[in-house]
């Protein structure tokens, strides 16, 4: 085995900017006569906004601390915890894009196994005190310990690796099923990761068998040390449920494989590799299991899907928090009251969001009391659901409800600082709303539109003060999708734009700056994509073939399931709007028009098992040609159309550059990390160069270095 010193030197070119997580050691006299514990505290010297992580130098420090404790005869046990609120967030991924050889990747796995494994080699008992966030390698260092406690307030305990395109490679994939059984391991390692990186909270950890004890609050470490003393002195016996290594193990792995196939359809290999190791862990030794982790991690670290995942992770963690082209935040005006025009589902969702996040008065208006009361009832009902789930307290629920009021008189907007219209998607209607508002609100009030496709500039063109109009486009469902397209009209001023971005931040949304262009970014790309798929159906491709053609991409839903979600009428409206702007590129399907005319909710009906099928009535509406495409041809045509549209909107300056397109598709359309949004996939598949003559991103930005 290569020594830690050599490994650190070998990796200096891969991790040149490592923020080292130090391993501080102090002796603790344990109660109950249990002897001395060497307590290691992981701390990178930064606050909670920069979690501890494990790079080569940090691993070397931890290795030295563990070895020193193991060598001391006066040390009865080793403990490991973290700086306030954080154990560790896993491996330092900053250097991963610089890995160019599989052997380098494999050595990273071996090194983590070597260091963490010393906590579990039988020489001394060890205790992992999970005092807060523990993700990836942070959870693995605890799993390598003999015993574990967890703080009840821990915000996130998870294995996120499969979400990024790798797997827990420092013992987690073998250790967890052997600790808690395959069923729970599949849930934590695979299912939670692929369900939008779902995290466990502190109270959920011990019931799963991951921790042996849970303690509250500020005295967590003191109570954990007392518990450790009880365990070592024999006063407390740690009992763990036996692991079922029979048919239940195989059934859990089979369930996981079905889940992964339904989610990804082979688009990314990490989750299936994790399931391979969980399957093997039923009978294989620890040494064999860790060797499987070494090989799997080496392969996955060199995969294009992981490189795209790293790129996507960086966009979400960094670029999303510092949007490009935004005016100075000092120009933003305070927002102390918000108006929402309309009381439909979208308007009501927005009212709840503004009240809950900004904690300012929010007033809804509509044309009659019945509509107003329906909107207010929706808000109250949703707040009650949040309270029932423990997401807000009783006092918070009452406060939010009290903040949202309604009226049929637009005069209630007179003292608003920010008014957002969410009425019918028709230009004349929206212009009329803004004209009325301009005569009511103050000159400084920002007028915002939630339009998904109409021109913000045209909407503001008849106003005396068009400079205060901005696009503020949310994505449905509002509570879940984090993207906000903030649209600058031709005459929008910096103060209004800065106020819009400050408001978006207060709403905890990730905003990107978008030029005023038809359908902006996400809807423009999705409509071009959908247009090509529906064109294939109109030409004669069976609906089932066209819809399933994109499954190998691992998208969150198929095209016609997406159409069902947004509604055919909305989809048709956006397609017609874009066809009017770009008739040579955006296709309006006659069959889609027939669906809307027949008031159909979409193409699909659903059977008792929740599977879609084309019923006879809907099938009778469709008129198709005699030139069907294969699934592969549909996919190639759809992705070529996407590549063409992305190139055009970048050339038109709709957003600053390709990463903003990817961020928009990740956060607004839910497109997966293994695609990097979309442009990394278009680059690595060759579609970008075939369609547009060049890549979207430099080689190595979201791919293996040249």
N, C-alpha and C positions, 0 to 999 in steps of 0.2 A: 504493500500500500504506500502510495506517495505520501511524504510527510506534509503536515500543514504548512510548514515554512516554504517548502518547494511549491506547493499548490498556490499559495498567496503570490509568490513571485511569478509563477506561470500565468496567473490571471490578472496581472497588473495592467496589461493592455486591454483586457476585456472590461475591467471595473476600475477605470482610472479615477472616477469621481465618487467612489463608494463613501457614503455617509456611515461611518463605522458605528455599529451598536456594540458598546463596551459591556464587558461582563464584570461588574463590581462584586467583590466577595467580602462578606463579613460573617463573623462567627456569632451564632445565636445559641444561648443556653436554653434548651427546650425544657418546658415544665414536665412535671411528673417523673423527674429523674431519668429522662430519656437521653441525656447527653448533649453533645454539641452538634449543631447543624451548620454546615457551610452554606450560607444563603447567597445565591447568585442573583443579582438584580441586573436585568438587561436595560440599557439606557443609552440612547444615541445623543443625549445632551440637548435635544430639541423638545419643543412643546408637543402637545397632543395632536397638532395638525400634521406632524411628520412622524408617523409610527416607527417603532423599531423594525429593522429588517435584517436579514442575514446575508451578507456578502462574504467573500473569502477572508478579509481581515477580521470581521466580526466572528466568523466561525473559528478562526485561529484563537481569538481571545477567549471564546467560550470553551474551546478545547483545553486551553492552558488552565482555565479556572477549574474545570472538572478534574483534570489530571492532578492538579495540586491538592484538591480535596480528597481524591481517591488515595493519594499517597500518604495522607496523614492518619496515623493510628488513632488520634484523639477525636476524629470526626466520625460521628455515628451515622449521619445521613446528609444528603445533599438536597437543597431546595432551590427552586428557580422561579422567579417572578419577574415582573417588569416595572417600568416607570409608571407613574400615576395613569390609570385608566387603560393602559396598553401592555399586553404581554409582548406580542410581535405580530406583524402583518405578513410574515412569510419571507421568502427569498427576495433579495435585492434584484429586481428585474431590470434595473437601469442598464446593466451591461449585457443582457441577453441578446439584443440585436447584433452585438459584435462577435458572437460565437460563430466561427466559420467552419469548425470541424466537429464531427460526431464524437470523437474522443474527448474533446474539450467538454462537450455537453455531458458525456457519461461521467467524467471526473467530477462534475458538479454534484451529480447524484451520489457518487461514492463518498465524496467528502462529507456531505450532510449525514449520510448513514454512519460514517465513522465517528463523527463528533457526537451526534445525538445518541448513537448506540451505546456510548459509554455510560449513559444514565440508566441503561437497562441490561448491563452485562453481569449483574449479580454480585458485584464486589461490595456495593453499599446500597441500601434502599434510597430511593429518590422521590421527591415530591414536586409536582408541578402545581404552582399556585396561580391559577388563571385569574388575574386581577382586572381584566377588562378585555378589550379586543384581542382575539386570537384567531388569525386566519392563516390557512396554508401551513407554512413551516412553523408559525407560532403555535398552532394546534398540535403539530407533529412533535415539537419539543416537549410538550406536555404529555402526549401519548407515549413517548419513550420513557417517561417516568413510571415508577412503581405505583404511585398513588397521585390522585388529582383532586383539588378543590376548585370551585368556581365562584366568582362574585355574582350575586343575584342581578346586579345592574349591568353586567356585561352586555354591550350593545350588539356584538357580532362575534359569533363563534362559528367557523365555517371552513370548508374546503372549497375554494373558488377555482381551483386549477382547471377542471374540465370546462368551465365557462370561458377560460382564456385559451384553451386548446392544448393543455398538458394534463398531468395527473399528479396527485400527491406522491412525490418521489423521494421523500426522506423518511419513509417508514409508514406513512399514513394509510396507503392502500392495502398493505398487508396487516398492519396492527389493528386498525379499526374493526374489520370483520371478526378478527380473533378475539377482540374485547367485547363487542356488543352483538355479534351475529351478522350474517349477510344482509338480512332484511333492513336493519337500521343503517348499515354501512352503505348500501345502495342508495338509500334515501339521502344521506348526508353527502356522500362523495359525488353521486351522479345526478339524482333527481333534483335536489336543491340547487345544485350548480347550474343545471340547464333550465331551471325555472327562474330565469332572470337573476341568477346568483342569490338565491334566497339564503338568509342567514338565520342561525339560531340565536335566541336571546338567553341570557343567563339562566332563568328558571327552567328552560327546556333541556338543558345539558345533562343534568343528573338523571332525570327520568329515562333518558336514552341510554344510560349506562356509561357515558363518556367521562363523567366526574363521579367521585365517591361522596362528596359533600358539597353543600351550597351554603354560603354565608353572606350576610348583608353588609352593606355600608362601609363606613370609614374604618371600622376595626376588623376588616376582612383579613388582613395579614396576621394580626394578633390572634384571631380566632383560628386561622389556618395553622399557625404554629402550635397553638394549644392542641388542636386536633392531631397534628403530627406527633406531638409528644404522647398523646393517648394511644395512638396506633403503635408506636415504637415500644411503649412500656407494657403493651398488652391490655390496656384498659378498654380499648375499642377494637372490635374485630371488623374488618372490612369484608363484607359479603357481596358477591357478585353473582348474578344469575348465570346458570350454565348456558353455554353457547350450543344451539341446536345445529349439529353438523349432518343432519339427515336430509330428507326431501325438502325441508323448508329452505335450506341453503340454496339448493338448485332452483327452487321456485323463485326465490328473490332475484337471483341472477337472470333468470328467464324474464321476469317482470322488467328488470332494468334494461335488458336488451330490446324488448318490445317498446319500452318508453323511448329509448334513444333512437330507435329506427323511426318511430312516429314523429319525433322532433327533428331529426337531422337527415334521415334517408341517406346515410353514408357520406354526408357532406364534410364531416370532420371526424377524425379517427380517435380522439382522446378518450371519450367516454367508453367506447367499446374496449379500448386497451385497458382502462381501469377495471372494467367488468371481467376481462380475461384474468387479471391478477386476483380479483375478489373470488372468482371461481376456483382458481388454483389454491388460494389461501385455505380452502376447506381441508386440504390434506398436506400441503407442502410445508417444509420447515421455514423458519424465519430466514435463514441464510438463502434458501432458494427463492423465497418471496422477495427479498430485497434485491437479489440479482435480477429478477423480473422487472422490478421498478427501475433499476439502473438502465436496462436495455430500452424499456418503454420511454423513459424520460429522455434518453439520448435521441431516440427516433423523433419524438414529438418536438423537442427543442429545435430540431433541424427542419421542421415541417413549415410549409408556407402558411398553413392555417394558424399556427401559433404566432408567426410573424405578423400576420394580419390582426390577430387578437391583441398582441402587444400594441400595435399601432392604434387600434380602436380604443384600448384601455387608456392610452396616453391622451387621445382626443377627449375622452369623457372626463378624465381626471384633471387635465391641464387646459386645453384649448376651450372647453366648454365654460370654464370659470373665468376666462379672459378673452371675451369675444373680440374679434378683429374689427377695427374701424369705428369703434364707439366713441362719441364725443366725451370730453372730460366730465367725470361724474359730478364735479362741483357745479355744473350747469343745471343739474336736475332740480326740479322744484318739488317741494314736499307734497305728498298726497295724503290728505286728512279725511277725505270723503270720496266715495266712488259711486258712479251711476252706471247701471246696466240697462240698456234699452232692449226690451223684450223679456218674455218670461217662459220661453220654450225650454226644452231640455238643456240645450247648450247654455243659454242665458242663466238658467237656474244653477247649473254646475259652476259657472263662472262666479255667480254671486256667492256661493258657498266658499269657493277657493279664495276670493278676495277677502271675505270676512274672516275666514280662519287664519289666513297667513298674515294679512296686514293689520288685523284687529282694528279696523276703522269702520264707520258706518257705511253700509252699502244699500242703495235704494234701487229697486226694480220698478219699471213702468210697463204698462200695456194698455190696450184699448178698452178693456172692461174689467170690472172687479173680479169676475169669475176667473179670467186668465191670471190676474195678479195673485189671487188666492191659491191657484194651482201651483204657481211658481214658488210662493212662500211655503206651501205645504211640502213641496219637494225638498226644499232646503231644511225644513224642520225634521222631516223624516230621515234625511241623510245624516244630520247631526245626531239624532237618536241612535242610528246604527253605529256611528263612531263611538258614542258613549257606551253602547252595549258591548262593543269589542274592546273597551278600555283604551281606545286611541285618544279620547279626551275625557277629562273629569266631568263630574256633574256641573261644577261651577263654570268650567270652560264651555260646556254645551249651552248652558243658559246664556252666557255672554255672547256667544256666536249667534244664537237665535235672535237675541235682542238687537244685534247690530244690523240685521237684514230686515228691511221694511219694504213696502210696496205702495204704489199709487197709480191712478190713471191720469194724474196731472204732471206733465213734464216740468212744471215749475219747481218741483222738488230738486231738480238738478242745479238750481241757481248757485248754490255754495259748494258744488263739487269741484274737485281739482282734476279729475280724470273720469271721463265718460266713455264707455265702450258700447258700441252698437252690436247687437247679435240678432238682427232681424232677417227677414227673407233675403236670399241671395239674388237680389235684383238691383241693378244700378240706380234706377229712378227712385226706388223705395229708399235706398240708403242715402241718396242725395237729399231727398225730402227730409229724412230724419236729421241729417246734419244741418240743413237750413233752419229747421225749427230750433235745434240746440243752440246754434250760434246766437240767436236772439235771446237766449236764456242765461247761458253760462258766462263766467267772467272771461276777459280776454286772455288770461293765462291758462285757462283750463285746456288740458289735452283732450282732443277728440280722437278716439281710437276705433278702428273697425276690425272685426273678426273675420272679414272676408277671406275665403279660401282661394279665390281666383280672380277677383275683379281688380281693376286699376285703382289704386289709392289716389293717384294724381287726378284722375277723372272724377273720382268721388268728391275730391276737395275743390274742384275747379270753379265752382260757382259760389264759393264762400268768400267773405271779405278777408278772412284770416286763414288761408289754406296752409299756412306754415305750421299750424298746431295739429295737423292731422297726421296720424301714423297708422300703419298696419300693425295689428297685434293678433297674429293668427295662432290660435291654439289647436291642439290635436285631440281627437276624441278616442278614448275617454280622458277627460281633462285631468282627473285625479291621478292618472297612471302615466301617461306619456309626458316626458319632461320638456319636450321641445317647444320653443316659442319663436316663430318667425317674426321679427320686427322689421317692418317694411318702411323704407324711407321714400316718400313721394318726392317729386321733383322740387317742391317748394317747402318740404318739411325742414324746420330749423333745428339747430343743434340742441337747444334747450328742451324742446319737445321730445326729441330723440333720446336725450340723456335721461329725461324723466321716464320714458317708456322702459329703458333698460334698467333703471333703478327699481321701477315697479316690478319688472320681471324677476329681478333678484329677490325682492321681498316676497314674491310668490313662490320662491324656490324653484323657478323654472330656468332652464338653460336656453338663453336667447342667442340667436345669430342675426347679424345684420344682412338684410336682403334688399336688393334693388327692386323697384316697382316694375315687375315684369309679369306677364300672365301666369297665374298659378304658382308663382314664386319658385320654390325648389322641390319640396317633397311631392306635392300634388302634380307638378309638371312631369317629374320623372315617373311617378306611378301611373299617370294617365297615358304617357307614351308607352309604357310597359303593358298596361291593360289593353290599349288600343291594338297593339300587335297581336296579343293573344286572342282578342275578340275577332280580329280580322281573320285569323286562322280558322276559327269556328265558322265564320260566315263563308269561308272558301270551301268548307266541307269537312274540316277536322272534327271528329267526335268531341263533344263537350268534355267527356271524362278524360280523353287523351290530352286535350289542351290544358285542362286545369291541373293535371298531375305532371305535366311536362317540366315544371320548375321545381318539383320535389327534390331532385338531387342538389339543389342550391341550399337546402335547409332553411328556407324562408319561414317566418312565423306562421304564415297561412297561404293557401293557394289563391290565385287571382280571383276566382269566382266566390270563394268564401269571403275574401276581402270586399268584393262587390256587395255581397249580402250584408256585410257589416255597415258599410257606408250608405247603402241604399242605392238602387239603380237610378233613381231620379237625380240624386246628387252626382253620381258618377257621370250620368249623361250631361248634366248641366256643365260640369267642368270640361268634359270632352268637347262639347259644343263651343264653349268659351275659347278653348285652345285651338280648336279647328278654325274659328273665325280669325284668330291671330296668325296661325301657322297652318293653312289648309293643306299644304303638301306633306306635313308630317303627322298631324293628329287625326286619327281615323274616328269617325262617328259611325258606330255599328247600327245598321237597320234593325238587327235583332234586339239590341239594347233598347232602341226606340220602341219596339213592339212590347218588350217587357214592361216599360214604363207606362205605355198606353193601356196595358192590361192590368195595371196596378199590382204587378207581381213584386214580392219582396226580394226576388233574386232568381237565379236559375235553379237553385237547389231546393228540394224538400228534404226532410230528415226522417230516417226510420227510427224504430224504438231503441236501437243501439247507438243513436246519434251519428249515424253515417249518412252522408249526402247521397241523394239520388235524383234523377230527372223524372218528374212525374209526367203523365201523359198529356195533361193540359199545357204544361210549359213546352214539352217537346213539340206539340202541334203548332205552337207559335213560331217556332224557328224555321227560317228558310235558309238552306245551305246550298253551296255550290258543289262541284264534283272534283275539287282539287285539294284533297286532304293532305295534311302534313303529318309526319311522324312526331312523336314527343320530342326527340332530339332536335328536329328542325324547328319546332315551335320555340324551344328553349333558346336555340341559337339566334333566331330572329328577334325574340323578345330582348335578349341581352345586347344584341347589336343595336337595337333601337334605343336602349338605355344608354349605351356608350355614346351614340350619336347625340342624344339629347344632353347628356352631361357635358360633352365637349362644347356644344352650342351655348349652353347657359354660362359656362366658364368664359367662353370667348365674348359673350355679351356682358360680362361683368356682373352677373346677378349675385354672385357671392365672391369673396376675395380670392379663393383658390380651392383646389380639390379637397383638402381636409374639411372645409366647411360643408361640402356636399356630403362627405362621408358622415360627419357629425349629424347632419340633418337626417340622413337615412337611418342612422343608429337610434337616434332619440325620438324621431318623429314617425318613422315607419316600423321601428322595431327590427330592422334588418340586422343579421347576426354578426357577432364579433369575428367569426371565422372568415367572413367576407370582407372584414375591415370597413364595413359600411357598404361600399360597392366598388370604388375605383381600384383598390388592391386586387380584387378578384378580376376585374376587367383587364388589368395589367398582366397578371400572371397567367390568365387564360389566353392571352394574345388577342383578345377581342378589341382592346383599345387601339393597338397598332393597326390591326386589320381594318377597322372602321375609320379611325381618325388619323392614322399615320404616325402616331407617337403615343408614348405612355402618359398617364396622368401624374404619376409620382416618380421621383428619381429612384433608380435601382438601389435597393437596400432600405428605403424608407419604410416599407411594409412588406419586405421580402428578404430572402437570403442575400447577403452581400455578393457582389459580382466576383 
